[in-house]
Structures are given as structure tokens and as C-alpha cells.
Amino acid sequence: MSSNEDDRSATVIGYLKYGKRNLYFYHKNGKVEERMTMCLLDFYVSEELQRSGLGLQLFEHFLISSNTNDPCKIAYDRPSPKLLAFLAKHFDMKSPDAQPNKYTIYEGFLWWNRNEFVDWSVVCRANYTA
């Protein structure tokens, strides 16, 4: 929030809402999997501050505060075209998989909590470290 000391008003310049949800996900082979997962529920940056780096700062803070070190490990609730473009630009996430539950996931999401070894630099392509 931004505030003006003269009139004590505040303006929202951006916010990010997230939480864990129990969801069903569909593999490409038709298998259904139920999972409690971290979800990005809403993401907003004021029009006049978009493309200033504020959205990336908010998103990076979200990854740290949610103990999620990789954006591919998150389910995105009804992502807007702007959010999809943001993820593609900053994290090289270019193959969204829209699920019937209106959440969108990315390649590697359905593998990440398994016991087998997964090379995330190959699976996610984001190579992101918070």
C-alpha cells in the first residue's frame, strides 16, 4: 500500500492472495490424483505500476513466504492472460495445462512430491532459486 501523509489515505498498488487447497488433478494419461497444494488465488498490480518490477518482487516474496522454491510447484486459479505472460517471461513457463477444476498447472507439477529423483532444471525449465 502507498500512503499520502497529508490526507491519511491509502492506495493499494498490488497484492497477491495464496493458500493451500485440496484439489484433483488430471494426468495426460487420464489418471486422477488428489493433492493438497499451494495455490495462487489472485495477483494484482496497479496498471500504472505494471512493468516496473513490483509484480516480480511480490511474486518472489510469495515464493519465499510460502516455502515454495519453484513456481512450477504452484497451481494457478483461473490465471489471466497477463499472468500467463508474466510466468512465461520471468520463469520460462510456456506450456500451461488448464485443468477441469479451473486451475492451471505446468509441466513437472504432478511429479514434484514423489520420492523418485526429478531434475527440476530439466522438468520446469525455470531454473529459479529464491
Helices and strands as residue ranges (DSSP letters): E 2-4, E 9-11, E 14-26, E 32-45, G 47-49, H 54-65, G 71-73, E 75-77, H 81-91, E 97-98, E 103-105, G 109-111, H 120-123
